[in-house]
């Protein structure tokens, strides 16, 4: 009788359990560099053997495969490097990594992920809220929720996301907005104080984000037909400041260019040409921008969101206006559109939100005078004794019939 053929090292095994199911066992690499035995189960031998081969393929490809005894700290390392970093924007990765490093890992990093319970998670989040504030705790809970949702996709035994059972009560502060008079004062000051006045026109009239304004290229603007396409945004990355894709396709919708933006944009193009000619004639450094950005610095480099923010703050300080940031200008645009009785779906289209709830809940708060007028209309509606008596009489006749 020939000797039984042994499986080669590293190929794993498939055995039948007492309950009738099949179990595959393979040694796989872990995110921390160690090797552990990973189990997979199937109703049939073929199903289980397929899972065994998938584990071996991942191992041969150098892809770590988490196991059930993985801690949250180990999962965070894997999730940030393998899931978040390649698939999300650099700013999103930085935000997630910061929340993990400062808030989640110190409090929950040593916990076994599949054993994390509601009680201990609630205690950790409440302690974070007391130490750092409710808003910080709420953001950290959202990051943890995203990490656990990704873990449920992996075959490591996690069957529920406990963050869905823990809630943090924190007020939603979407920032203040300016009324029409204040916006006009700001634009008048911007026209007087900075050559980047057209950027603030786009922020106030179209509600563009500052990264989108800085990422605009001349190929995105049709001055003759008054159309603008927002297709990229200027962001910081490990390689420097680059143009990145927008988050959603909704953000790429074309917009009508307001008439008062045409002349300032033409002037901006002439200014860039003048700066270039002067720098070359005087032997000063000049950056030849291959992408043709609309707004550039004195040396020809594309304007960055941080530089635009500093210009905004200087104008506010000189004019003596209340505190404001570029996001607040975007919110002011939405609020003023609502004040003009523009339909919410039109406001959503202008601000290019994927959900109308975002438009109404965050950017389009009602102005005080709108609230007063609405209450007054309701008061006048319900202050009609003759009409009320008429309705009551009609109701009594219907009852008698």
Secondary structure, DSSP 8 states (H G I E B T S, - for coil): --------TTS-EEEE-TTS-EEEEEEEE-TTS-EEEEEEEESSHHHHHHHHHHHHHHHHTT-----TT-BHHHHHHHIIIIIIHHHS-HHHHHHHHHHIIIIIHHHHTTSBGGG--HHHHHHHHHHHHHHH-HHHHHHHHHHHHHHHHHHHHSSSS----GGGG--------------HHHHHHHHHHHHHH-TTHHHHHHHHHH---HHHHHH-BGGGEETTTTEE---EEEEEETTEEEEEE-SSGGGG--EE--THHHHHHHHHHHHHHHHHHHHHHTT------TT-BSSB-TTS-B--HHHHHHHHHHHHHHHT-----HHHHHHHHHHHHHHTT--HHHHHHHHT-SSHHHIIIII----HHHHHHHHHHHHHHH--HHHHHHHHHHHHHHHH-
